[in-house]
Structure formats: structure tokens, C-alpha cells
Amino acid sequence: SAPAAVAMHGPVHPTALVPPAPEYLAALDELISLGYVRGILNKLGEIERLAPDHGQFVRVLRDLARTFQFDAMKEVLRKSRNAS
């Protein structure tokens, strides 16, 4: 397993994230494909209001969106789908 430092600062491990329902993942996927940051942030806000247990998922994607890391966001979504 990864050292603690890597777990804290290294690659995102979506297994710890609680993804929203598939329709929200699909909507996010579409917004990410468009590169529409405001839309992504709005959708994340909607997900966050729905259920607090998605908080970590939302925080990770929000940080990535603010730094325009679209490929990394796609990877989080892909891993979230595989985990569910």
C-alpha cells in the first residue's frame, strides 16, 4: 500500500469518495467534455446540496475544475463508475 504521505498528497483515490447517482456522473462527464467550468461547479453544488456524503467527491472535483484538470476529472468519474 502507498505511504501515508502519498495518500495525503499524491494521486486521488476515488475509493474513499462517495459518488452521486449515475445520471449526475453522466451530466458531469458531459460538462467536462465541453470544458464548461461554471457548469461543472454548478452541478457539483447541486450534488453537494443533495447529500452531504458526496462532500469529498465534490471537493476533489471542484479543486480539479478550478485548475482546469479535465483529464483528471474524467479519471475520477471513470474510477467512481467502476467502484459502484
All heavy atoms as an XYZ file, in Angstrom:
646
protein
N       0.843     -1.194      0.000
C       0.000      0.000      0.000
C       0.874      1.238      0.000
O       2.029      1.195      0.383
C      -0.940     -0.004      1.206
O      -0.234      0.321      2.372
N       0.288      2.351     -0.420
C       1.046      3.602     -0.563
C       1.420      4.189      0.792
O       0.666      4.050      1.751
C       0.201      4.607     -1.338
N       2.572      4.833      0.860
C       2.940      5.523      2.108
C       1.919      6.600      2.455
O       1.233      7.108      1.565
C       4.299      6.161      1.785
C       4.765      5.516      0.537
C       3.573      4.965     -0.172
N       1.845      6.959      3.722
C       0.855      7.946      4.176
C       1.009      9.275      3.450
O       0.028      9.929      3.122
C       0.967      8.149      5.682
N       2.239      9.686      3.196
C       2.469     10.971      2.519
C       1.846     10.967      1.126
O       1.239     11.944      0.710
C       3.958     11.264      2.428
N       1.966      9.847      0.426
C       1.381      9.743     -0.903
C      -0.142      9.744     -0.794
O      -0.824     10.384     -1.574
C       1.873      8.471     -1.630
C       1.108      8.252     -2.924
C       3.364      8.569     -1.899
N      -0.657      9.062      0.212
C      -2.109      9.009      0.403
C      -2.673     10.410      0.647
O      -3.755     10.741      0.197
C      -2.455      8.086      1.559
N      -1.907     11.236      1.362
C      -2.386     12.585      1.675
C      -2.186     13.554      0.510
O      -3.031     14.378      0.231
C      -1.671     13.130      2.917
C      -2.238     12.569      4.208
S      -1.265     12.968      5.677
C      -0.740     14.639      5.393
N      -1.056     13.479     -0.164
C      -0.714     14.497     -1.154
C      -0.617     13.976     -2.576
O      -0.485     14.737     -3.497
C       0.632     15.143     -0.778
C       0.653     15.699      0.610
N      -0.109     16.777      0.990
C       1.329     15.314      1.715
C       0.102     17.018      2.271
N       0.966     16.146      2.735
N      -0.643     12.667     -2.737
C      -0.418     12.068     -4.047
C      -1.692     11.929     -4.849
O      -2.619     12.717     -4.689
N      -1.740     10.920     -5.691
C      -2.896     10.738     -6.567
C      -4.194     10.565     -5.776
O      -4.174     10.058     -4.663
C      -2.565      9.440     -7.322
C      -1.106      9.230     -7.137
C      -0.737      9.901     -5.849
N      -5.269     11.009     -6.388
C      -6.582     10.887     -5.757
C      -6.982      9.415     -5.745
O      -6.767      8.702     -6.715
C      -7.608     11.705     -6.578
C      -9.014     11.479     -6.054
C      -7.239     13.169     -6.541
N      -7.553      8.967     -4.641
C      -8.026      7.590     -4.536
C      -9.546      7.604     -4.404
O     -10.069      7.700     -3.301
C      -7.391      6.890     -3.328
C      -5.904      6.784     -3.444
N      -5.284      5.946     -4.342
C      -4.914      7.429     -2.802
C      -3.974      6.086     -4.236
N      -3.725      6.977     -3.315
N     -10.265      7.564     -5.531
C     -11.726      7.690     -5.500
C     -12.442      6.621     -4.684
O     -13.615      6.767     -4.425
C     -12.122      7.587     -6.964
C     -10.903      7.978     -7.713
C      -9.752      7.484     -6.882
N     -11.731      5.560     -4.285
C     -12.383      4.561     -3.453
C     -12.900      5.200     -2.167
O     -13.878      4.752     -1.605
C     -11.412      3.419     -3.098
O     -10.198      3.997     -2.628
C     -11.134      2.542     -4.302
N     -12.249      6.255     -1.705
C     -12.662      6.944     -0.484
C     -13.816      7.911     -0.763
O     -14.407      8.446      0.151
C     -11.491      7.692      0.118
N     -14.108      8.126     -2.037
C     -15.150      9.083     -2.411
C     -16.482      8.369     -2.560
O     -16.538      7.210     -2.957
C     -14.786      9.755     -3.735
C     -13.413     10.409     -3.810
C     -13.222     11.059     -5.167
C     -13.203     11.420     -2.703
N     -17.541      9.090     -2.244
C     -18.901      8.553     -2.421
C     -19.502      9.262     -3.633
O     -19.899     10.418     -3.541
C     -19.760      8.816     -1.166
C     -21.173      8.279     -1.373
C     -19.116      8.210      0.071
N     -19.518      8.589     -4.787
C     -20.030      9.250     -5.983
C     -21.553      9.372     -5.957
O     -22.231      8.567     -5.326
C     -19.584      8.335     -7.130
C     -19.405      7.001     -6.503
C     -19.064      7.225     -5.056
N     -22.073     10.374     -6.660
C     -23.532     10.524     -6.765
C     -24.102      9.507     -7.746
O     -23.368      8.704     -8.322
C     -23.687     11.949     -7.297
C     -22.437     12.197     -8.076
C     -21.356     11.436     -7.365
N     -25.400      9.572     -7.954
C     -26.101      8.650     -8.858
C     -25.543      8.753    -10.279
O     -25.000      9.792    -10.656
C     -27.590      8.978     -8.854
N     -25.688      7.679    -11.066
C     -25.133      7.653    -12.429
C     -25.555      8.832    -13.310
O     -24.776      9.296    -14.130
C     -25.651      6.330    -13.002
C     -25.894      5.470    -11.804
C     -26.292      6.398    -10.700
N     -26.790      9.312    -13.141
C     -27.222     10.429    -14.001
C     -26.407     11.698    -13.718
O     -26.154     12.501    -14.611
C     -28.721     10.701    -13.891
C     -29.229     11.057    -12.506
C     -29.733      9.851    -11.711
O     -29.297      8.713    -11.981
O     -30.572     10.065    -10.824
N     -25.969     11.873    -12.464
C     -25.124     13.025    -12.131
C     -23.718     12.840    -12.689
O     -23.101     13.794    -13.168
C     -25.068     13.257    -10.621
C     -26.362     13.814    -10.088
C     -27.289     12.995     -9.458
C     -26.667     15.160    -10.244
C     -28.491     13.503     -8.987
C     -27.869     15.674     -9.781
C     -28.777     14.844     -9.156
O     -29.963     15.353     -8.704
N     -23.219     11.605    -12.638
C     -21.909     11.323    -13.231
C     -21.956     11.593    -14.733
O     -21.032     12.177    -15.297
C     -21.491      9.878    -12.957
C     -21.199      9.512    -11.504
C     -20.869      8.030    -11.383
C     -20.070     10.353    -10.930
N     -23.048     11.188    -15.387
C     -23.198     11.404    -16.831
C     -23.252     12.898    -17.149
O     -22.617     13.363    -18.110
C     -24.451     10.698    -17.339
N     -23.988     13.656    -16.340
C     -24.090     15.105    -16.558
C     -22.724     15.767    -16.371
O     -22.326     16.623    -17.176
C     -25.115     15.713    -15.594
N     -21.999     15.362    -15.319
C     -20.658     15.908    -15.101
C     -19.736     15.552    -16.260
O     -18.962     16.398    -16.726
C     -20.065     15.361    -13.791
C     -20.558     16.007    -12.501
C     -20.070     15.199    -11.305
C     -20.086     17.455    -12.396
N     -19.820     14.321    -16.720
C     -18.986     13.849    -17.821
C     -19.190     14.737    -19.051
O     -18.232     15.150    -19.712
C     -19.345     12.394    -18.128
C     -18.229     11.641    -18.823
O     -17.067     12.095    -18.748
O     -18.508     10.604    -19.424
N     -20.452     15.051    -19.335
C     -20.773     15.892    -20.487
C     -20.209     17.302    -20.316
O     -19.613     17.865    -21.237
C     -22.297     15.938    -20.656
C     -22.723     16.546    -21.970
C     -24.225     16.402    -22.190
O     -24.786     15.350    -21.859
O     -24.822     17.372    -22.707
N     -20.378     17.870    -19.126
C     -19.875     19.224    -18.856
C     -18.344     19.269    -18.942
O     -17.769     20.234    -19.456
C     -20.340     19.695    -17.471
C     -21.847     19.956    -17.351
C     -22.253     20.052    -15.890
C     -22.244     21.210    -18.110
N     -17.700     18.208    -18.446
C     -16.233     18.134    -18.512
C     -15.798     18.051    -19.975
O     -14.845     18.722    -20.388
C     -15.705     16.930    -17.696
C     -15.949     17.167    -16.203
C     -14.218     16.712    -17.966
C     -15.798     15.916    -15.333
N     -16.507     17.263    -20.782
C     -16.181     17.143    -22.205
C     -16.281     18.488    -22.914
O     -15.506     18.783    -23.821
C     -17.113     16.141    -22.893
O     -16.886     14.847    -22.373
N     -17.235     19.303    -22.473
C     -17.419     20.638    -23.052
C     -16.386     21.634    -22.511
O     -16.217     22.704    -23.067
C     -18.830     21.170    -22.735
C     -19.996     20.414    -23.357
C     -21.314     20.884    -22.769
C     -19.993     20.584    -24.870
N     -15.741     21.276    -21.401
C     -14.797     22.201    -20.778
C     -15.502     23.375    -20.126
O     -14.956     24.473    -20.021
N     -16.734     23.153    -19.688
C     -17.593     24.218    -19.144
C     -17.452     24.256    -17.621
O     -18.221     23.634    -16.903
C     -19.034     23.956    -19.584
C     -20.040     24.987    -19.144
C     -19.717     26.351    -19.086
C     -21.324     24.608    -18.793
C     -20.650     27.283    -18.686
C     -22.267     25.540    -18.389
C     -21.925     26.876    -18.337
O     -22.842     27.809    -17.930
N     -16.447     25.010    -17.161
C     -16.116     25.018    -15.730
C     -17.276     25.519    -14.873
O     -17.600     24.929    -13.844
C     -14.833     25.846    -15.464
C     -14.572     25.990    -13.966
C     -13.636     25.187    -16.134
N     -17.919     26.607    -15.291
C     -19.037     27.138    -14.495
C     -20.150     26.102    -14.361
O     -20.726     25.919    -13.293
C     -19.584     28.421    -15.120
C     -20.641     29.099    -14.259
C     -21.199     30.321    -14.942
N     -20.134     31.246    -15.269
C     -20.050     32.480    -14.784
N     -20.966     32.929    -13.975
N     -19.063     33.262    -15.130
N     -20.434     25.405    -15.449
C     -21.450     24.356    -15.419
C     -21.060     23.209    -14.493
O     -21.887     22.676    -13.756
N     -19.777     22.831    -14.536
C     -19.268     21.769    -13.657
C     -19.444     22.187    -12.200
O     -19.953     21.425    -11.377
C     -17.775     21.473    -13.946
C     -17.606     20.889    -15.353
C     -17.195     20.515    -12.893
C     -16.173     20.922    -15.873
N     -19.035     23.419    -11.884
C     -19.125     23.906    -10.499
C     -20.578     23.997    -10.041
O     -20.898     23.656     -8.902
C     -18.411     25.252    -10.354
C     -16.887     25.215    -10.573
C     -16.309     26.620    -10.549
C     -16.193     24.328     -9.554
N     -21.467     24.426    -10.941
C     -22.899     24.490    -10.599
C     -23.448     23.099    -10.311
O     -24.203     22.908     -9.350
C     -23.699     25.143    -11.729
C     -23.453     26.638    -11.831
O     -22.944     27.265    -10.901
N     -23.790     27.220    -12.968
N     -23.074     22.123    -11.151
C     -23.564     20.750    -10.969
C     -23.015     20.168     -9.667
O     -23.730     19.487     -8.929
C     -23.154     19.888    -12.174
C     -23.655     18.463    -12.146
C     -25.169     18.346    -12.076
C     -25.866     18.754    -13.342
N     -27.341     18.547    -13.254
N     -21.742     20.452     -9.359
C     -21.152     19.973     -8.102
C     -21.880     20.575     -6.901
O     -22.123     19.891     -5.909
C     -19.656     20.299     -8.050
C     -18.780     19.497     -9.016
C     -17.362     20.044     -9.022
C     -18.790     18.015     -8.674
N     -22.260     21.844     -7.004
C     -23.027     22.487     -5.934
C     -24.366     21.799     -5.726
O     -24.802     21.586     -4.592
N     -24.993     21.429     -6.835
C     -26.286     20.717     -6.784
C     -26.106     19.358     -6.085
O     -26.904     18.987     -5.216
C     -26.774     20.529     -8.224
C     -28.167     19.995     -8.367
C     -28.527     19.783     -9.838
O     -28.079     20.565    -10.704
O     -29.259     18.814    -10.107
N     -25.054     18.638     -6.460
C     -24.772     17.326     -5.851
C     -24.508     17.484     -4.358
O     -25.007     16.710     -3.539
C     -23.565     16.655     -6.556
C     -23.945     16.269     -7.993
C     -23.082     15.435     -5.770
C     -22.763     15.924     -8.880
N     -23.747     18.511     -4.003
C     -23.400     18.749     -2.599
C     -24.647     19.038     -1.756
O     -24.766     18.567     -0.630
C     -22.425     19.937     -2.527
C     -21.724     20.092     -1.217
C     -20.653     21.162     -1.297
O     -20.878     22.218     -1.936
O     -19.579     20.933     -0.719
N     -25.593     19.789     -2.334
C     -26.835     20.100     -1.609
C     -27.705     18.861     -1.442
O     -28.433     18.736     -0.465
C     -27.615     21.204     -2.336
C     -27.008     22.582     -2.154
C     -27.902     23.679     -2.702
N     -28.095     23.615     -4.146
C     -27.242     24.104     -5.045
N     -26.125     24.676     -4.661
N     -27.502     24.009     -6.337
N     -27.644     17.947     -2.397
C     -28.457     16.721     -2.345
C     -28.096     15.839     -1.165
O     -28.964     15.320     -0.487
C     -28.239     15.897     -3.611
C     -28.999     16.316     -4.848
C     -28.537     15.483     -6.031
C     -30.497     16.166     -4.641
N     -26.788     15.641     -0.960
C     -26.347     14.698      0.062
C     -24.949     15.045      0.551
O     -24.014     15.068     -0.239
C     -26.363     13.277     -0.495
N     -24.825     15.319      1.842
C     -23.516     15.674      2.409
C     -22.467     14.577      2.254
O     -21.275     14.877      2.234
C     -23.811     15.905      3.894
C     -25.292     16.064      4.000
C     -25.898     15.358      2.828
N     -22.896     13.319      2.109
C     -21.897     12.249      1.999
C     -21.127     12.301      0.678
O     -20.130     11.607      0.511
C     -22.509     10.857      2.229
C     -23.630     10.525      1.269
O     -24.290     11.451      0.777
O     -23.847      9.327      1.027
N     -21.565     13.153     -0.255
C     -20.813     13.345     -1.502
C     -19.778     14.466     -1.361
O     -19.126     14.831     -2.339
C     -21.752     13.679     -2.666
C     -22.767     12.621     -2.948
N     -22.445     11.280     -3.051
C     -24.104     12.698     -3.131
C     -23.542     10.588     -3.296
N     -24.562     11.419     -3.342
N     -19.626     14.993     -0.151
C     -18.757     16.156      0.084
C     -17.339     15.991     -0.421
O     -16.804     16.878     -1.079
N     -16.725     14.856     -0.123
C     -15.330     14.641     -0.534
C     -15.236     14.512     -2.054
O     -14.329     15.075     -2.671
C     -14.752     13.400      0.164
C     -13.275     13.160     -0.117
C     -12.366     14.274      0.393
O     -12.718     15.047      1.267
N     -11.188     14.361     -0.181
N     -16.170     13.820     -2.663
C     -16.237     13.693     -4.124
C     -16.315     15.085     -4.751
O     -15.572     15.415     -5.678
C     -17.467     12.857     -4.499
C     -17.707     12.721     -5.980
C     -17.108     11.696     -6.695
C     -18.541     13.606     -6.637
C     -17.341     11.564     -8.063
C     -18.771     13.475     -8.004
C     -18.171     12.461     -8.717
N     -17.213     15.920     -4.214
C     -17.406     17.282     -4.729
C     -16.142     18.115     -4.541
O     -15.714     18.815     -5.461
C     -18.627     17.952     -4.041
C     -18.672     19.444     -4.334
C     -19.919     17.274     -4.484
N     -15.519     18.022     -3.349
C     -14.303     18.813     -3.080
C     -13.180     18.461     -4.050
O     -12.520     19.353     -4.590
C     -13.825     18.599     -1.646
C     -14.495     19.529     -0.642
C     -13.825     19.459      0.724
N     -13.961     18.150      1.354
C     -15.058     17.758      2.013
N     -16.098     18.559      2.131
N     -15.111     16.560      2.565
N     -12.975     17.174     -4.286
C     -11.906     16.736     -5.193
C     -12.155     17.276     -6.603
O     -11.270     17.874     -7.219
C     -11.797     15.189     -5.200
C     -10.930     14.707     -6.359
C     -11.227     14.695     -3.878
N     -13.372     17.092     -7.108
C     -13.673     17.546     -8.467
C     -13.664     19.070     -8.566
O     -13.240     19.622     -9.575
C     -15.020     16.992     -8.937
C     -14.986     15.520     -9.357
C     -16.368     15.048     -9.767
C     -14.007     15.271    -10.481
N     -14.113     19.748     -7.518
C     -14.115     21.213     -7.529
C     -12.678     21.739     -7.635
O     -12.410     22.663     -8.409
C     -14.807     21.727     -6.261
C     -15.137     23.200     -6.307
C     -15.916     23.617     -5.079
N     -17.335     23.364     -5.246
C     -18.163     23.005     -4.261
N     -17.708     22.814     -3.048
N     -19.437     22.826     -4.503
N     -11.778     21.161     -6.863
C     -10.369     21.578     -6.926
C      -9.798     21.341     -8.322
O      -9.069     22.181     -8.855
C      -9.526     20.825     -5.892
C      -9.796     21.284     -4.465
O     -10.436     22.349     -4.286
O      -9.364     20.585     -3.537
N     -10.123     20.194     -8.910
C      -9.638     19.891    -10.262
C     -10.236     20.853    -11.292
O      -9.544     21.311    -12.201
C      -9.968     18.440    -10.631
C      -9.227     17.360     -9.830
C      -9.793     15.982    -10.152
C      -7.730     17.403    -10.074
N     -11.522     21.160    -11.146
C     -12.196     22.064    -12.090
C     -11.569     23.454    -12.051
O     -11.348     24.079    -13.088
C     -13.690     22.148    -11.779
N     -11.262     23.921    -10.840
C     -10.697     25.268    -10.699
C      -9.310     25.383    -11.307
O      -8.861     26.482    -11.608
C     -10.651     25.647     -9.217
C     -12.033     25.957     -8.669
C     -11.969     26.421     -7.232
N     -13.294     26.787     -6.766
C     -13.773     26.485     -5.566
N     -13.034     25.813     -4.705
N     -14.981     26.856     -5.218
N      -8.644     24.236    -11.491
C      -7.315     24.253    -12.112
C      -7.367     23.647    -13.519
O      -6.334     23.306    -14.095
C      -6.281     23.526    -11.226
O      -6.783     22.234    -10.877
C      -6.018     24.300     -9.941
N      -8.586     23.513    -14.056
C      -8.811     23.073    -15.440
C      -8.196     21.704    -15.745
O      -7.738     21.461    -16.855
C      -8.292     24.129    -16.430
C      -8.873     25.492    -16.180
C      -8.152     26.451    -15.491
C     -10.161     25.804    -16.603
C      -8.699     27.696    -15.232
C     -10.713     27.049    -16.355
C      -9.977     28.003    -15.666
N      -8.232     20.804    -14.756
C      -7.665     19.463    -14.950
C      -8.762     18.497    -15.412
O      -9.211     17.627    -14.668
C      -6.995     18.992    -13.655
C      -5.818     19.875    -13.271
C      -5.068     19.325    -12.078
O      -4.636     18.169    -12.092
N      -4.924     20.137    -11.049
N      -9.187     18.699    -16.658
C     -10.322     17.941    -17.189
C     -10.024     16.442    -17.292
O     -10.884     15.616    -17.011
C     -10.763     18.507    -18.543
C     -11.196     19.945    -18.465
C     -10.468     20.942    -19.082
C     -12.318     20.300    -17.734
C     -10.860     22.272    -18.994
C     -12.719     21.632    -17.629
C     -11.982     22.617    -18.265
N      -8.812     16.089    -17.715
C      -8.459     14.665    -17.818
C      -8.506     13.996    -16.451
O      -8.983     12.866    -16.315
C      -7.069     14.480    -18.441
C      -7.054     14.828    -19.927
O      -8.147     14.833    -20.551
O      -5.958     15.090    -20.460
N      -8.011     14.687    -15.437
C      -8.032     14.134    -14.073
C      -9.472     13.960    -13.594
O      -9.800     12.961    -12.942
C      -7.249     15.040    -13.125
N     -10.350     14.919    -13.934
C     -11.766     14.795    -13.557
C     -12.393     13.584    -14.241
O     -13.154     12.839    -13.612
C     -12.537     16.065    -13.917
C     -12.260     17.218    -12.987
S     -13.374     18.610    -13.274
C     -12.595     19.358    -14.677
N     -12.076     13.387    -15.515
C     -12.604     12.228    -16.248
C     -12.160     10.931    -15.575
O     -12.925      9.969    -15.488
C     -12.101     12.244    -17.702
C     -12.749     13.292    -18.557
C     -14.003     12.754    -19.176
C     -14.469     13.629    -20.329
N     -15.764     13.166    -20.827
N     -10.909     10.919    -15.103
C     -10.371      9.732    -14.443
C     -11.116      9.454    -13.134
O     -11.437      8.309    -12.826
C      -8.865      9.939    -14.198
C      -8.160      8.760    -13.587
C      -8.087      7.526    -14.492
O      -8.441      7.608    -15.684
O      -7.680      6.473    -13.977
N     -11.410     10.504    -12.363
C     -12.177     10.338    -11.111
C     -13.558      9.758    -11.434
O     -14.014      8.826    -10.768
C     -12.302     11.675    -10.347
C     -13.281     11.540     -9.184
C     -10.936     12.129     -9.831
N     -14.200     10.280    -12.469
C     -15.524      9.769    -12.850
C     -15.432      8.303    -13.282
O     -16.271      7.485    -12.895
C     -16.123     10.598    -13.993
C     -16.513     12.033    -13.680
C     -17.231     12.650    -14.873
C     -17.360     12.145    -12.439
N     -14.407      7.986    -14.069
C     -14.244      6.603    -14.544
C     -14.071      5.656    -13.355
O     -14.736      4.620    -13.286
C     -13.022      6.520    -15.470
C     -12.865      5.169    -16.161
C     -11.585      5.076    -16.975
N     -10.397      5.134    -16.141
C      -9.945      4.132    -15.380
N     -10.607      2.991    -15.325
N      -8.839      4.261    -14.657
N     -13.229      6.035    -12.404
C     -12.990      5.179    -11.245
C     -14.245      5.097    -10.365
O     -14.519      4.055     -9.777
C     -11.800      5.692    -10.442
C     -10.490      5.441    -11.155
C      -9.304      5.893    -10.338
C      -8.002      5.547    -11.053
N      -6.838      6.135    -10.406
N     -14.982      6.186    -10.296
C     -16.218      6.198     -9.496
C     -17.238      5.222    -10.091
O     -17.917      4.508     -9.358
C     -16.816      7.606     -9.453
O     -15.951      8.479     -8.765
N     -17.324      5.216    -11.420
C     -18.259      4.301    -12.088
C     -17.841      2.853    -11.846
O     -18.678      1.995    -11.608
C     -18.297      4.575    -13.588
C     -19.148      5.736    -13.949
C     -19.451      5.703    -15.430
N     -19.872      7.014    -15.855
C     -19.068      7.931    -16.396
N     -17.803      7.672    -16.591
N     -19.524      9.099    -16.722
N     -16.544      2.593    -11.937
C     -16.050      1.227    -11.754
C     -16.246      0.747    -10.340
O     -16.436     -0.444    -10.102
C     -14.561      1.140    -12.134
C     -14.341      1.351    -13.623
O     -15.280      1.290    -14.417
N     -13.108      1.598    -14.007
N     -16.191      1.659     -9.371
C     -16.315      1.289     -7.953
C     -17.763      0.987     -7.579
O     -18.017      0.258     -6.637
C     -15.760      2.411     -7.077
N     -18.706      1.579     -8.315
C     -20.113      1.414     -7.922
C     -20.717      0.135     -8.441
O     -20.162     -0.536     -9.256
C     -20.940      2.612     -8.389
O     -20.831      2.767     -9.784
